[in-house]
Amino acid sequence: MKVKLIVDGGKMQPGPSVSQQLGPMGINLGKIISHVNEATNGFSGMKVPVEIDVDGKTKKYVINVFSPPVAELIKKEISVEKGSGQPNNIKIGNIALERLIYIAKTKMPDFLARDLKKAVKLVVGSCVSLGVLIDNKEPKEIVIDIDKGKYDKEIDSEIVEISKDKKDKLEKFFAVRKAKQEKDQKALEEAKAAEEAEVAKKAEAVGAAAPAAAVESGKKEEAGVVKKEESAKKGEGKKK
C-alpha cells in the first residue's frame, strides 16, 4: 500500500489522512512520523511530497521523499513563507537567476523540458505567480532576455552560485522597492478609509434628516387639516 502526502519538512504532525490509511494496518504512526521528519529535515520550512510504501503483511515500510514543488524552493531561497496576494503589484522578493538555474537543475527529473534553458524558463514562470523579481526585473522581462541569449553563459556553464556583491545589490534594490510598495499600500488604505468615512457621514446625515422631514411633513399635514376645518366652518356659516 502506498500513501502519498504533502508534509512540512521536518515537522510532520499526526493527522486524519495518515491515521485513516495506516491506523487499521496496525502500523506505529509515531514511529513513521518520526522517520518522515528525519527524512525531510533538510527541507525545513517547505512543503515536501512524501510517499510511504507499506507492506501490509510484514508491517515494514519504505519512505520516499521527493523534491519540493518549484514554488516552495523559490520561497525557501528568498526566505518567505507565502507568495504575493497581488503578484502584479506587490513583490515578495528579488532572486538571482543563478539560483533559479540551481532550482531548475534540481527539478529537471520532474520536468518535461529536454534542456536546462527550457527548465529555467519554467522556473522563471513560477516567479510570475509568486510575485518575485529576478535580477531586479519582472520575470517576463527575464524570459525575453533568456530567449535573446543574455544568460547563455550562466545556463550553459550551470552557474548556480552568486557573488556577495550581487547578493547585496539585489537586496538593496528590493529594500527600496519594498519601502515604496508599503508607502503606496498605506496611501491606498488611507484613501479607502477616508472614502468609507465619507460614505458613512453622508448616510448619517440622511438618517438624521429623515425624522426632521417626517416632522415637517406632519406639521404641514396638520396645518392642511386645520385649514380644511376652518373652510368647512365658514361654509356652514354662509349657509345659515
DRENPA-3360 file (N, C-alpha, C; in nm, 2 decimals, always signed):
BEGIN
1 = MKVKLIVD = +0.08/-0.12/+0.00/+0.00/+0.00/+0.00/+0.09/+0.12/+0.00 ~ +0.05/+0.22/-0.09/+0.13/+0.34/-0.09/+0.05/+0.46/-0.05 ~ +0.10/+0.54/+0.04/+0.03/+0.66/+0.10/+0.11/+0.78/+0.05 ~ +0.04/+0.87/-0.02/+0.11/+0.99/-0.07/+0.07/+1.11/+0.01 ~ +0.16/+1.19/+0.06/+0.13/+1.30/+0.15/+0.22/+1.42/+0.11 ~ +0.17/+1.54/+0.15/+0.25/+1.66/+0.14/+0.27/+1.71/+0.29 ~ +0.39/+1.71/+0.33/+0.42/+1.74/+0.47/+0.51/+1.86/+0.49 ~ +0.51/+1.92/+0.60/+0.60/+2.03/+0.64/+0.74/+1.96/+0.67;
9 = GGKMQPGP = +0.84/+2.00/+0.59/+0.97/+1.94/+0.61/+1.02/+1.94/+0.75 ~ +1.04/+1.82/+0.80/+1.09/+1.80/+0.94/+0.99/+1.83/+1.05 ~ +0.86/+1.86/+1.01/+0.76/+1.89/+1.11/+0.63/+1.82/+1.09 ~ +0.63/+1.70/+1.04/+0.51/+1.63/+1.01/+0.43/+1.61/+1.14 ~ +0.30/+1.62/+1.14/+0.22/+1.60/+1.26/+0.12/+1.49/+1.24 ~ +0.07/+1.43/+1.34/-0.03/+1.33/+1.32/-0.16/+1.39/+1.26 ~ -0.22/+1.32/+1.17/-0.34/+1.38/+1.11/-0.43/+1.27/+1.06 ~ -0.56/+1.30/+1.03/-0.66/+1.20/+0.99/-0.62/+1.13/+0.86;
17 = SVSQQLGP = -0.55/+1.19/+0.77/-0.51/+1.13/+0.65/-0.42/+1.01/+0.67 ~ -0.32/+1.02/+0.76/-0.23/+0.91/+0.79/-0.30/+0.81/+0.88 ~ -0.37/+0.86/+0.98/-0.44/+0.77/+1.07/-0.54/+0.68/+1.00 ~ -0.62/+0.73/+0.92/-0.72/+0.66/+0.85/-0.67/+0.55/+0.76 ~ -0.55/+0.58/+0.69/-0.49/+0.49/+0.60/-0.40/+0.38/+0.66 ~ -0.33/+0.43/+0.76/-0.23/+0.34/+0.82/-0.27/+0.28/+0.96 ~ -0.36/+0.35/+1.03/-0.41/+0.30/+1.16/-0.46/+0.16/+1.15 ~ -0.56/+0.13/+1.06/-0.61/+0.00/+1.06/-0.51/-0.12/+1.03;
25 = MGINLGKI = -0.40/-0.08/+0.98/-0.30/-0.18/+0.95/-0.21/-0.21/+1.07 ~ -0.23/-0.14/+1.18/-0.15/-0.17/+1.30/-0.01/-0.12/+1.29 ~ +0.01/-0.01/+1.21/+0.14/+0.05/+1.20/+0.16/+0.15/+1.31 ~ +0.28/+0.15/+1.36/+0.32/+0.25/+1.47/+0.33/+0.39/+1.40 ~ +0.22/+0.47/+1.41/+0.22/+0.60/+1.35/+0.33/+0.69/+1.40 ~ +0.35/+0.69/+1.53/+0.45/+0.78/+1.59/+0.59/+0.75/+1.53 ~ +0.62/+0.62/+1.51/+0.75/+0.58/+1.45/+0.76/+0.63/+1.31 ~ +0.65/+0.62/+1.23/+0.65/+0.66/+1.09/+0.67/+0.81/+1.09;
33 = ISHVNEAT = +0.60/+0.88/+1.17/+0.61/+1.03/+1.17/+0.75/+1.07/+1.20 ~ +0.81/+1.00/+1.30/+0.95/+1.04/+1.34/+1.05/+1.01/+1.22 ~ +1.03/+0.90/+1.15/+1.12/+0.87/+1.04/+1.10/+0.97/+0.92 ~ +0.97/+1.01/+0.90/+0.94/+1.10/+0.79/+1.01/+1.24/+0.82 ~ +1.00/+1.28/+0.95/+1.06/+1.40/+0.99/+1.22/+1.40/+0.98 ~ +1.27/+1.29/+1.00/+1.42/+1.27/+0.99/+1.46/+1.28/+0.84 ~ +1.37/+1.22/+0.75/+1.40/+1.21/+0.61/+1.38/+1.35/+0.54 ~ +1.29/+1.43/+0.60/+1.26/+1.56/+0.54/+1.32/+1.68/+0.61;
41 = NGFSGMKV = +1.40/+1.65/+0.71/+1.46/+1.76/+0.79/+1.54/+1.86/+0.71 ~ +1.59/+1.82/+0.60/+1.67/+1.91/+0.52/+1.59/+2.01/+0.44 ~ +1.46/+1.98/+0.44/+1.36/+2.07/+0.37/+1.28/+2.15/+0.47 ~ +1.34/+2.19/+0.58/+1.27/+2.26/+0.68/+1.21/+2.39/+0.62 ~ +1.08/+2.42/+0.66/+1.02/+2.54/+0.61/+0.95/+2.53/+0.47 ~ +0.95/+2.40/+0.42/+0.89/+2.38/+0.29/+0.79/+2.27/+0.29 ~ +0.70/+2.27/+0.20/+0.61/+2.16/+0.18/+0.68/+2.05/+0.09 ~ +0.68/+1.93/+0.14/+0.75/+1.82/+0.07/+0.66/+1.70/+0.04;
49 = PVEIDVDG = +0.67/+1.66/-0.09/+0.59/+1.54/-0.12/+0.66/+1.41/-0.07 ~ +0.58/+1.33/+0.00/+0.63/+1.21/+0.06/+0.54/+1.09/+0.02 ~ +0.61/+0.98/+0.00/+0.53/+0.85/-0.03/+0.58/+0.75/+0.07 ~ +0.48/+0.69/+0.14/+0.51/+0.58/+0.23/+0.46/+0.45/+0.18 ~ +0.55/+0.36/+0.14/+0.52/+0.23/+0.08/+0.52/+0.13/+0.19 ~ +0.40/+0.08/+0.23/+0.39/-0.01/+0.34/+0.35/-0.16/+0.29 ~ +0.42/-0.25/+0.35/+0.38/-0.39/+0.33/+0.28/-0.43/+0.44 ~ +0.16/-0.46/+0.40/+0.06/-0.49/+0.50/+0.08/-0.61/+0.58;
57 = KTKKYVIN = +0.15/-0.71/+0.52/+0.18/-0.83/+0.59/+0.29/-0.82/+0.70 ~ +0.40/-0.76/+0.65/+0.52/-0.76/+0.74/+0.52/-0.63/+0.83 ~ +0.44/-0.53/+0.79/+0.43/-0.40/+0.86/+0.56/-0.32/+0.84 ~ +0.64/-0.36/+0.74/+0.76/-0.29/+0.71/+0.72/-0.18/+0.61 ~ +0.80/-0.07/+0.61/+0.76/+0.04/+0.52/+0.89/+0.11/+0.47 ~ +0.88/+0.17/+0.36/+0.98/+0.25/+0.30/+0.93/+0.39/+0.27 ~ +1.01/+0.49/+0.31/+0.97/+0.63/+0.30/+1.05/+0.69/+0.18 ~ +0.98/+0.74/+0.08/+1.04/+0.80/-0.03/+1.01/+0.95/-0.03;
65 = VFSPPVAE = +1.11/+1.03/-0.03/+1.10/+1.18/-0.03/+1.13/+1.24/-0.16 ~ +1.04/+1.32/-0.21/+1.06/+1.38/-0.35/+1.09/+1.53/-0.33 ~ +1.15/+1.58/-0.43/+1.19/+1.72/-0.43/+1.06/+1.81/-0.42 ~ +1.07/+1.91/-0.33/+0.96/+2.00/-0.31/+0.92/+2.07/-0.44 ~ +0.79/+2.12/-0.45/+0.75/+2.20/-0.57/+0.84/+2.32/-0.59 ~ +0.84/+2.36/-0.72/+0.93/+2.48/-0.75/+0.90/+2.60/-0.67 ~ +0.77/+2.62/-0.65/+0.73/+2.74/-0.57/+0.79/+2.74/-0.43 ~ +0.79/+2.62/-0.37/+0.85/+2.60/-0.23/+1.00/+2.63/-0.23;
73 = LIKKEISV = +1.07/+2.58/-0.34/+1.21/+2.61/-0.35/+1.24/+2.75/-0.37 ~ +1.16/+2.82/-0.44/+1.18/+2.97/-0.46/+1.16/+3.04/-0.33 ~ +1.05/+3.01/-0.26/+1.02/+3.08/-0.14/+1.13/+3.05/-0.03 ~ +1.19/+2.93/-0.04/+1.30/+2.90/+0.05/+1.42/+2.99/+0.02 ~ +1.45/+3.01/-0.11/+1.56/+3.09/-0.15/+1.56/+3.23/-0.10 ~ +1.43/+3.29/-0.10/+1.42/+3.43/-0.06/+1.37/+3.44/+0.08 ~ +1.36/+3.33/+0.15/+1.32/+3.33/+0.29/+1.18/+3.39/+0.32 ~ +1.08/+3.34/+0.25/+0.94/+3.39/+0.27/+0.85/+3.26/+0.29;
81 = EKGSGQPN = +0.74/+3.28/+0.35/+0.65/+3.16/+0.38/+0.54/+3.15/+0.27 ~ +0.50/+3.26/+0.21/+0.39/+3.25/+0.12/+0.41/+3.35/+0.00 ~ +0.34/+3.33/-0.11/+0.35/+3.42/-0.22/+0.27/+3.54/-0.20 ~ +0.28/+3.63/-0.30/+0.21/+3.76/-0.30/+0.06/+3.74/-0.34 ~ -0.02/+3.81/-0.26/-0.17/+3.80/-0.30/-0.20/+3.89/-0.42 ~ -0.10/+3.98/-0.45/-0.12/+4.07/-0.57/+0.02/+4.07/-0.64 ~ +0.05/+3.96/-0.71/+0.18/+3.95/-0.77/+0.21/+4.05/-0.88 ~ +0.11/+4.12/-0.94/+0.14/+4.22/-1.04/+0.18/+4.35/-0.97;
89 = NIKIGNIA = +0.14/+4.37/-0.85/+0.17/+4.50/-0.78/+0.26/+4.49/-0.66 ~ +0.25/+4.38/-0.59/+0.33/+4.36/-0.47/+0.43/+4.25/-0.48 ~ +0.55/+4.28/-0.47/+0.66/+4.18/-0.49/+0.71/+4.13/-0.35 ~ +0.74/+4.00/-0.34/+0.78/+3.95/-0.21/+0.93/+3.92/-0.20 ~ +1.00/+3.94/-0.31/+1.15/+3.91/-0.31/+1.21/+3.94/-0.44 ~ +1.34/+3.93/-0.44/+1.43/+3.95/-0.56/+1.53/+3.85/-0.56 ~ +1.52/+3.76/-0.66/+1.61/+3.64/-0.66/+1.71/+3.65/-0.78 ~ +1.83/+3.59/-0.76/+1.93/+3.59/-0.87/+1.89/+3.48/-0.97;
97 = LERLIYIA = +1.92/+3.50/-1.10/+1.89/+3.39/-1.20/+1.97/+3.27/-1.17 ~ +2.09/+3.29/-1.12/+2.18/+3.17/-1.09/+2.11/+3.07/-0.99 ~ +2.03/+3.13/-0.90/+1.96/+3.04/-0.80/+1.85/+2.97/-0.87 ~ +1.79/+3.03/-0.97/+1.68/+2.96/-1.05/+1.74/+2.85/-1.13 ~ +1.86/+2.87/-1.18/+1.93/+2.77/-1.25/+1.95/+2.65/-1.16 ~ +1.99/+2.67/-1.03/+2.01/+2.57/-0.93/+1.87/+2.49/-0.91 ~ +1.76/+2.57/-0.90/+1.63/+2.50/-0.88/+1.59/+2.42/-1.00 ~ +1.62/+2.48/-1.12/+1.59/+2.41/-1.25/+1.67/+2.27/-1.26;
105 = KTKMPDFL = +1.79/+2.28/-1.22/+1.87/+2.15/-1.22/+1.81/+2.05/-1.12 ~ +1.77/+2.10/-1.00/+1.71/+2.01/-0.90/+1.58/+1.95/-0.95 ~ +1.50/+2.02/-1.03/+1.37/+1.97/-1.07/+1.37/+1.91/-1.21 ~ +1.48/+1.91/-1.28/+1.49/+1.86/-1.41/+1.43/+1.72/-1.43 ~ +1.45/+1.63/-1.33/+1.39/+1.49/-1.35/+1.23/+1.50/-1.35 ~ +1.18/+1.60/-1.29/+1.03/+1.61/-1.29/+0.97/+1.69/-1.41 ~ +1.06/+1.76/-1.48/+1.01/+1.85/-1.59/+1.01/+1.77/-1.72 ~ +0.92/+1.82/-1.81/+0.92/+1.76/-1.94/+1.02/+1.83/-2.03;
113 = ARDLKKAV = +1.08/+1.94/-1.98/+1.18/+2.01/-2.06/+1.30/+1.92/-2.09 ~ +1.35/+1.93/-2.21/+1.46/+1.85/-2.25/+1.60/+1.91/-2.22 ~ +1.60/+2.04/-2.20/+1.73/+2.10/-2.18/+1.72/+2.20/-2.06 ~ +1.83/+2.24/-2.01/+1.83/+2.33/-1.89/+1.77/+2.46/-1.92 ~ +1.79/+2.52/-2.04/+1.74/+2.65/-2.07/+1.58/+2.65/-2.06 ~ +1.52/+2.55/-2.11/+1.37/+2.54/-2.10/+1.33/+2.52/-1.96 ~ +1.41/+2.44/-1.89/+1.37/+2.42/-1.74/+1.38/+2.55/-1.67 ~ +1.48/+2.63/-1.70/+1.50/+2.76/-1.63/+1.38/+2.85/-1.66;
121 = KLVVGSCV = +1.33/+2.85/-1.78/+1.22/+2.93/-1.82/+1.09/+2.88/-1.74 ~ +1.08/+2.75/-1.72/+0.97/+2.70/-1.64/+0.97/+2.76/-1.50 ~ +1.09/+2.76/-1.44/+1.11/+2.81/-1.30/+1.08/+2.96/-1.30 ~ +1.13/+3.03/-1.40/+1.10/+3.17/-1.41/+0.95/+3.20/-1.41 ~ +0.88/+3.11/-1.48/+0.73/+3.13/-1.49/+0.67/+3.12/-1.35 ~ +0.72/+3.04/-1.26/+0.67/+3.03/-1.12/+0.69/+3.16/-1.05 ~ +0.79/+3.24/-1.08/+0.81/+3.36/-1.01/+0.70/+3.47/-1.05 ~ +0.64/+3.45/-1.16/+0.53/+3.54/-1.20/+0.42/+3.53/-1.10;
129 = SLGVLIDN = +0.37/+3.41/-1.08/+0.25/+3.39/-0.99/+0.29/+3.42/-0.84 ~ +0.41/+3.40/-0.80/+0.46/+3.43/-0.67/+0.48/+3.57/-0.64 ~ +0.51/+3.65/-0.74/+0.54/+3.79/-0.72/+0.68/+3.81/-0.68 ~ +0.77/+3.75/-0.76/+0.92/+3.75/-0.73/+0.99/+3.82/-0.84 ~ +1.07/+3.91/-0.81/+1.16/+3.98/-0.91/+1.28/+3.89/-0.94 ~ +1.34/+3.90/-1.06/+1.46/+3.82/-1.09/+1.57/+3.92/-1.14 ~ +1.68/+3.93/-1.07/+1.78/+4.03/-1.11/+1.73/+4.17/-1.13 ~ +1.64/+4.21/-1.04/+1.58/+4.34/-1.04/+1.47/+4.36/-1.15;
137 = KEPKEIVI = +1.44/+4.26/-1.22/+1.34/+4.27/-1.33/+1.22/+4.19/-1.31 ~ +1.12/+4.21/-1.39/+1.00/+4.13/-1.39/+1.03/+4.00/-1.46 ~ +0.97/+3.89/-1.41/+1.00/+3.76/-1.47/+0.98/+3.75/-1.63 ~ +0.88/+3.82/-1.67/+0.85/+3.82/-1.82/+0.97/+3.89/-1.90 ~ +1.03/+3.99/-1.84/+1.15/+4.05/-1.90/+1.27/+3.95/-1.90 ~ +1.28/+3.87/-1.80/+1.39/+3.77/-1.79/+1.37/+3.67/-1.90 ~ +1.25/+3.63/-1.92/+1.22/+3.53/-2.03/+1.27/+3.58/-2.16 ~ +1.24/+3.71/-2.19/+1.28/+3.77/-2.32/+1.44/+3.77/-2.32;
145 = DIDKGKYD = +1.50/+3.80/-2.21/+1.65/+3.81/-2.20/+1.71/+3.67/-2.23 ~ +1.64/+3.56/-2.17/+1.69/+3.43/-2.19/+1.68/+3.39/-2.34 ~ +1.57/+3.42/-2.40/+1.54/+3.39/-2.54/+1.65/+3.46/-2.63 ~ +1.69/+3.58/-2.59/+1.79/+3.66/-2.66/+1.93/+3.61/-2.64 ~ +1.95/+3.52/-2.54/+2.08/+3.46/-2.52/+2.16/+3.53/-2.41 ~ +2.10/+3.63/-2.34/+2.17/+3.71/-2.25/+2.23/+3.62/-2.13 ~ +2.16/+3.51/-2.10/+2.20/+3.43/-1.99/+2.26/+3.30/-2.04 ~ +2.30/+3.29/-2.16/+2.35/+3.16/-2.21/+2.48/+3.12/-2.14;
153 = KEIDSEIV = +2.56/+3.21/-2.10/+2.69/+3.18/-2.03/+2.65/+3.11/-1.90 ~ +2.57/+3.17/-1.82/+2.53/+3.12/-1.69/+2.46/+2.98/-1.70 ~ +2.37/+2.97/-1.80/+2.30/+2.85/-1.81/+2.38/+2.73/-1.87 ~ +2.46/+2.76/-1.97/+2.55/+2.66/-2.03/+2.65/+2.61/-1.94 ~ +2.70/+2.71/-1.85/+2.81/+2.67/-1.75/+2.75/+2.62/-1.62 ~ +2.61/+2.62/-1.62/+2.54/+2.58/-1.50/+2.59/+2.65/-1.37 ~ +2.60/+2.78/-1.38/+2.64/+2.86/-1.27/+2.53/+2.88/-1.17 ~ +2.54/+2.83/-1.05/+2.43/+2.83/-0.95/+2.46/+2.92/-0.83;
161 = EISKDKKD = +2.59/+2.97/-0.82/+2.62/+3.05/-0.70/+2.63/+3.19/-0.74 ~ +2.61/+3.29/-0.65/+2.62/+3.43/-0.68/+2.72/+3.49/-0.59 ~ +2.78/+3.60/-0.63/+2.88/+3.67/-0.55/+2.81/+3.75/-0.44 ~ +2.88/+3.78/-0.34/+2.83/+3.86/-0.23/+2.79/+4.00/-0.28 ~ +2.87/+4.05/-0.37/+2.84/+4.18/-0.42/+2.70/+4.18/-0.49 ~ +2.68/+4.08/-0.58/+2.55/+4.07/-0.65/+2.43/+4.06/-0.55 ~ +2.46/+3.97/-0.45/+2.35/+3.94/-0.35/+2.32/+4.07/-0.28 ~ +2.42/+4.15/-0.24/+2.40/+4.28/-0.17/+2.32/+4.38/-0.25;
169 = KLEKFFAV = +2.35/+4.38/-0.38/+2.29/+4.47/-0.47/+2.14/+4.44/-0.49 ~ +2.11/+4.31/-0.50/+1.97/+4.26/-0.52/+1.89/+4.29/-0.39 ~ +1.95/+4.27/-0.28/+1.88/+4.30/-0.15/+1.86/+4.45/-0.13 ~ +1.96/+4.53/-0.17/+1.94/+4.68/-0.16/+1.83/+4.73/-0.26 ~ +1.83/+4.68/-0.38/+1.72/+4.71/-0.48/+1.59/+4.68/-0.42 ~ +1.57/+4.56/-0.37/+1.44/+4.52/-0.32/+1.40/+4.59/-0.20 ~ +1.49/+4.63/-0.11/+1.46/+4.71/+0.01/+1.39/+4.84/-0.03 ~ +1.45/+4.91/-0.14/+1.39/+5.03/-0.19/+1.25/+5.00/-0.25;
177 = RKAKQEKD = +1.24/+4.89/-0.33/+1.11/+4.86/-0.39/+1.01/+4.83/-0.28 ~ +1.05/+4.75/-0.18/+0.95/+4.72/-0.07/+0.90/+4.84/+0.00 ~ +0.99/+4.93/+0.03/+0.96/+5.06/+0.10/+0.85/+5.13/+0.02 ~ +0.87/+5.14/-0.11/+0.78/+5.21/-0.20/+0.64/+5.14/-0.20 ~ +0.65/+5.01/-0.20/+0.52/+4.93/-0.20/+0.44/+4.95/-0.07 ~ +0.51/+4.95/+0.04/+0.45/+4.98/+0.16/+0.39/+5.12/+0.17 ~ +0.46/+5.21/+0.12/+0.41/+5.35/+0.12/+0.29/+5.36/+0.03 ~ +0.29/+5.30/-0.09/+0.18/+5.31/-0.18/+0.06/+5.23/-0.12;
185 = QKALEEAK = +0.08/+5.12/-0.05/-0.02/+5.04/+0.01/-0.09/+5.12/+0.12 ~ -0.01/+5.19/+0.20/-0.06/+5.27/+0.31/-0.15/+5.38/+0.26 ~ -0.10/+5.45/+0.15/-0.18/+5.55/+0.09/-0.31/+5.50/+0.04 ~ -0.32/+5.39/-0.02/-0.44/+5.33/-0.07/-0.54/+5.30/+0.04 ~ -0.48/+5.24/+0.15/-0.56/+5.21/+0.27/-0.62/+5.33/+0.33 ~ -0.54/+5.44/+0.33/-0.59/+5.57/+0.39/-0.70/+5.63/+0.30 ~ -0.68/+5.62/+0.17/-0.78/+5.67/+0.08/-0.91/+5.60/+0.09 ~ -0.90/+5.46/+0.10/-1.02/+5.38/+0.12/-1.09/+5.41/+0.25;
193 = AAEEAEVA = -1.01/+5.43/+0.36/-1.07/+5.46/+0.49/-1.14/+5.59/+0.48 ~ -1.08/+5.69/+0.41/-1.14/+5.83/+0.40/-1.27/+5.82/+0.32 ~ -1.27/+5.74/+0.21/-1.39/+5.72/+0.13/-1.50/+5.65/+0.21 ~ -1.47/+5.55/+0.29/-1.57/+5.48/+0.37/-1.63/+5.58/+0.48 ~ -1.54/+5.66/+0.53/-1.58/+5.76/+0.64/-1.68/+5.86/+0.57 ~ -1.65/+5.90/+0.45/-1.74/+6.00/+0.38/-1.87/+5.94/+0.35 ~ -1.87/+5.81/+0.31/-2.00/+5.74/+0.28/-2.08/+5.73/+0.41 ~ -2.01/+5.69/+0.52/-2.08/+5.68/+0.65/-2.14/+5.81/+0.70;
201 = KKAEAVGA = -2.06/+5.92/+0.67/-2.10/+6.06/+0.71/-2.23/+6.10/+0.64 ~ -2.23/+6.07/+0.51/-2.35/+6.10/+0.42/-2.47/+6.02/+0.47 ~ -2.45/+5.89/+0.50/-2.56/+5.81/+0.54/-2.61/+5.86/+0.67 ~ -2.52/+5.90/+0.76/-2.57/+5.95/+0.89/-2.65/+6.08/+0.87 ~ -2.60/+6.17/+0.78/-2.68/+6.29/+0.75/-2.81/+6.26/+0.70 ~ -2.82/+6.16/+0.61/-2.95/+6.13/+0.55/-3.04/+6.07/+0.66 ~ -2.98/+5.99/+0.75/-3.06/+5.93/+0.86/-3.11/+6.04/+0.96 ~ -3.03/+6.14/+0.98/-3.07/+6.25/+1.07/-3.18/+6.33/+1.01;
209 = AAPAAAVE = -3.17/+6.35/+0.88/-3.26/+6.44/+0.81/-3.40/+6.38/+0.80 ~ -3.41/+6.24/+0.79/-3.53/+6.17/+0.77/-3.64/+6.21/+0.88 ~ -3.60/+6.20/+1.01/-3.70/+6.23/+1.12/-3.75/+6.38/+1.11 ~ -3.65/+6.47/+1.08/-3.69/+6.61/+1.07/-3.79/+6.63/+0.95 ~ -3.76/+6.56/+0.84/-3.85/+6.58/+0.73/-3.99/+6.52/+0.76 ~ -3.99/+6.41/+0.84/-4.12/+6.35/+0.88/-4.20/+6.44/+0.97 ~ -4.13/+6.51/+1.06/-4.19/+6.60/+1.15/-4.25/+6.72/+1.07 ~ -4.17/+6.77/+0.98/-4.21/+6.89/+0.89/-4.33/+6.85/+0.81;
217 = SGKKEEAG = -4.33/+6.73/+0.76/-4.44/+6.68/+0.68/-4.57/+6.67/+0.76 ~ -4.55/+6.62/+0.89/-4.66/+6.61/+0.98/-4.72/+6.74/+1.01 ~ -4.64/+6.84/+1.03/-4.68/+6.98/+1.06/-4.77/+7.03/+0.94 ~ -4.72/+7.01/+0.82/-4.79/+7.06/+0.70/-4.92/+6.99/+0.69 ~ -4.92/+6.86/+0.71/-5.04/+6.78/+0.70/-5.14/+6.83/+0.80 ~ -5.09/+6.85/+0.93/-5.18/+6.90/+1.03/-5.24/+7.04/+1.00 ~ -5.15/+7.13/+0.94/-5.20/+7.26/+0.90/-5.30/+7.25/+0.80 ~ -5.29/+7.16/+0.71/-5.38/+7.14/+0.60/-5.52/+7.10/+0.65;
225 = VVKKEESA = -5.52/+7.01/+0.75/-5.64/+6.96/+0.81/-5.71/+7.08/+0.88 ~ -5.63/+7.16/+0.95/-5.69/+7.28/+1.02/-5.76/+7.37/+0.92 ~ -5.69/+7.40/+0.81/-5.74/+7.49/+0.71/-5.87/+7.43/+0.65 ~ -5.87/+7.30/+0.63/-6.00/+7.24/+0.58/-6.11/+7.26/+0.67 ~ -6.08/+7.24/+0.80/-6.19/+7.25/+0.90/-6.24/+7.40/+0.91 ~ -6.14/+7.49/+0.90/-6.18/+7.63/+0.90/-6.27/+7.67/+0.78 ~ -6.23/+7.62/+0.67/-6.30/+7.64/+0.54/-6.44/+7.58/+0.56 ~ -6.45/+7.47/+0.62/-6.58/+7.40/+0.63/-6.67/+7.48/+0.72;
233 = KKGEGKKK = -6.61/+7.53/+0.83/-6.69/+7.61/+0.92/-6.74/+7.74/+0.86 ~ -6.66/+7.81/+0.78/-6.70/+7.93/+0.71/-6.81/+7.90/+0.61 ~ -6.80/+7.78/+0.55/-6.91/+7.74/+0.45/-7.04/+7.72/+0.52 ~ -7.04/+7.66/+0.64/-7.16/+7.64/+0.71/-7.22/+7.77/+0.76 ~ -7.13/+7.87/+0.80/-7.18/+8.00/+0.84/-7.25/+8.07/+0.73 ~ -7.20/+8.07/+0.61/-7.27/+8.13/+0.50/-7.40/+8.08/+0.47 ~ -7.41/+7.94/+0.48/-7.54/+7.88/+0.45/-7.65/+7.92/+0.55 ~ -7.61/+7.94/+0.68/-7.71/+7.99/+0.78/-7.75/+8.13/+0.75;
% end
